[in-house]
Amino acid sequence: MKPVRFHAEAELEMIDAAVWYESQHPHLGKRFLASVQDALNRIALNPDLYPIVDGDVRRCLVKTFPFGILFRVCPDFFAVMAVMHLHRDPDYWKNRVFEHPRGP
């Protein structure tokens, strides 16, 4: 399976959401992160299952929580562009550039 790499801002979105959920109820942040991991596992199994939302960016919904994972399928990995709350402006992430890490 291809590894998943997060855009720095997408990772911060995920962490901020987990912290907020944890502040609302004990263990809810951990449940959020588990739901995100479940979505990432589903992406890894069949990325083409998810609809294209812009160019080559696809969206996988996170179960139980109002979030979507916006990702690109790259040759060697999946690039997570946003961990987006579904009530946000749907275009806020479009200026993000994913820096491809240099390989050996």
Stockholm file with secondary structure:
# STOCKHOLM 1.0

chainA/1-104         MKPVRFHAEAELEMIDAAVWYESQHPHLGKRFLASVQDALNRIALNPDLYPIVDGDVRRCLVKTFPFGILFRVCPDFFAVMAVMHLHRDPDYWKNRVFEHPRGP
#=GR chainA/1-104 SS CCCEEECHHHHHHHHHHHHHHHHHSTTHHHHHHHHHHHHHHHHHHCGGGSCEEETTEEEEECSSSSEEEEEEECSSSEEEEEEEETTSCTTTTTTCCCCCCCCC
#=GC SS_cons         CCCEEECHHHHHHHHHHHHHHHHHSTTHHHHHHHHHHHHHHHHHHCGGGSCEEETTEEEEECSSSSEEEEEEECSSSEEEEEEEETTSCTTTTTTCCCCCCCCC
//
